[in-house]
């Protein structure tokens, strides 16, 4: 979301790209930083404005149930989805689990 601008979308449109899938995940900047998304909610809102301007079909995915999520943060995420108004929105319910120490020792999971 941090690299979407009018020039990029115009050029992609010229070569036939007409849709974009975005993993937004959360409406809180703190959560976006925690999961290393590399963008803010303001950038998401701006990017979707440009996507709409260029008539891109949009899909946005969101995750609820992330660590420290509560009812209000989930409502905020739903409200962000409504605000950016993608053509299709997906919500995944996550169940955060602490990785088994054996996974980290064998490099299956790195933190």
C-alpha positions in Angstrom: 0.0 0.0 0.0 2.9 2.3 0.6 4.1 2.1 -3.0 0.8 2.5 -4.8 0.5 5.8 -6.7 -1.2 7.1 -9.8 1.8 6.6 -12.0 2.2 2.9 -11.1 -1.5 2.2 -11.5 -1.6 4.0 -14.8 1.3 2.0 -16.1 -0.1 -1.3 -14.8 -3.4 -0.5 -16.4 -1.7 0.1 -19.8 -0.4 -3.5 -19.7 -3.7 -5.0 -18.8 -3.8 -5.1 -15.0 -7.2 -4.3 -13.7 -7.4 -5.7 -10.2 -5.5 -5.8 -7.0 -5.5 -8.0 -3.9 -4.4 -6.3 -0.7 -3.6 -7.9 2.6 -4.6 -5.1 4.9 -5.0 -7.2 8.0 -5.8 -4.6 10.6 -7.1 -1.1 11.2 -4.7 -0.2 13.9 -1.3 1.2 13.1 0.2 -0.5 16.1 -0.9 -3.9 14.9 0.3 -3.2 11.3 3.7 -2.3 12.8 3.7 -5.4 14.9 3.1 -7.7 12.0 5.6 -5.7 9.8 3.1 -4.7 7.1 5.2 -1.6 6.2 2.2 0.8 5.8 -0.3 2.7 7.8 -4.1 2.9 7.7 -3.8 6.4 6.2 -1.8 4.9 3.3 -4.4 2.2 2.9 -7.2 4.8 2.6 -5.2 6.9 0.1 -4.2 3.8 -2.0 -7.8 2.7 -2.2 -8.8 6.2 -3.3 -6.4 6.0 -6.2 -7.4 2.4 -7.0 -11.1 3.5 -7.3 -10.0 6.5 -9.5 -8.4 4.1 -12.0 -11.4 1.7 -11.7 -9.4 -1.3 -10.4 -11.3 -4.2 -9.0 -10.2 -4.5 -5.4 -10.0 -7.3 -2.9 -8.9 -6.6 0.7 -8.2 -9.2 3.3 -8.4 -8.6 7.0 -7.4 -10.7 10.1 -9.3 -10.7 13.3 -8.2 -12.5 16.4 -4.6 -11.3 16.3 -2.7 -11.0 19.6 -4.2 -8.2 21.7 -7.3 -7.9 19.5 -10.4 -7.0 21.4 -14.0 -6.2 20.4 -13.2 -2.5 19.6 -10.2 -3.3 17.4 -12.2 -5.8 15.5 -15.0 -3.2 15.0 -12.3 -0.7 13.9 -11.1 -3.2 11.3 -14.6 -3.8 10.0 -15.1 -0.1 9.8 -11.9 0.4 7.8 -13.2 -2.3 5.4 -16.4 -0.3 5.0 -14.5 3.0 4.5 -12.2 1.7 1.8 -15.1 -0.2 0.2 -13.3 -2.9 -1.7 -15.2 -4.9 -4.3 -14.6 -8.0 -2.2 -13.5 -8.2 1.5 -12.2 -11.3 3.2 -12.0 -11.7 7.0 -9.9 -14.5 8.5 -10.2 -15.5 12.1 -6.8 -16.2 13.4 -5.9 -18.2 16.5 -2.5 -17.0 17.7 -0.4 -19.8 19.0 3.0 -19.8 20.6 5.3 -21.8 18.4 6.7 -25.0 19.9 10.4 -24.6 20.9 11.3 -27.6 18.7 10.1 -25.7 15.6 12.3 -22.7 16.4 15.3 -24.9 17.0 15.0 -26.6 13.6 14.4 -23.2 11.8 10.9 -24.1 10.8 9.8 -20.9 12.4 11.9 -17.9 12.9 11.0 -15.0 15.1 
